[in-house]
């Protein structure tokens, strides 16, 4: 099999929504069988005879995720009419995909492969997260009464390695530990996956000397933030700098000054860069201005809708009028004719 044929099989496997390991074999098997057996029914009869062949693989996936009765499709080792129809449709879909892919030149094929395989991986990851979240809700560690009390743990002088991991996940080490979470193994639980990955990283950090046991809370939180752990805000707040920042942003005077500086910037951009006329009534749409700003922000990776921008623009105008700022005169000035 050539490298391109392997990628074709992998892409077909992804598009059909099963696991690449099963589908890679399945798609290639169908292709090989269909070169000498034109009748799709004969192909299916050949495939269904072996437990490891294509229909059995697909059937296991369908039974697993949709919880159906397998005898609907295969009974006493033979395809039922419904099963024959189901697998023939898949067989035909595989062949149609192969024909369309082989009509592309190499560059076109690679573009399609890279685009579609990324979509598949994103969809697969989303499905795994949904299944993991569904499993986690039944787990004992998901009980809200097991959530961490950072007012207590935050003043502890040191943590153990396991306590650090559990606290980073928002849970109370007195109730949640390796035994209650379960041993590392097959993936499924999102919480267990995170626990396993963080356990490995913390162990490596201790081995490398980035963390030392017993672990000081401040050192752990700084290290965890530095390598990109998602941490509960209450855990981050045990850092002195975090508490200082929290007090600072909650100070009314500083907050007000920040808001007024935002108003100055917003008004200046609206007038200078977008030619906005504040002398017109609030109901005058002045088509496109706020939508243009919304689109510009999206282009910068920030999402703020046009309605919200308009609301703050009008508030900024009222503030400028009340403060009798020089810009207020320009905002009220009628355009010359």
RAWO-V904528 format. One record per run of one state. SS is the DSSP state (H for helix, E for strand, C for the rest). FROM is the first residue (numbers start at 0). LEN is the number of residues. Records with the same first field share a line. If there is no record, write none. Layout:
SS = FROM-LEN + FROM-LEN
//
This chain:
C = 0-2 + 15-4 + 36-3 + 48-5 + 66-3 + 72-1 + 75-2 + 79-1 + 102-3 + 136-3 + 142-1 + 147-2 + 153-5 + 159-1 + 168-2 + 171-6 + 181-8 + 208-6 + 215-1 + 227-5 + 236-3 + 249-2 + 274-14 + 299-6 + 323-2 + 332-5
H = 2-13 + 19-17 + 39-9 + 53-13 + 69-3 + 80-22 + 105-31 + 139-3 + 143-3 + 149-4 + 160-8 + 177-4 + 189-19 + 216-11 + 232-4 + 239-10 + 251-23 + 288-11 + 305-18 + 325-7
E = 73-2 + 77-2 + 146-1 + 158-1 + 170-1 + 214-1
//
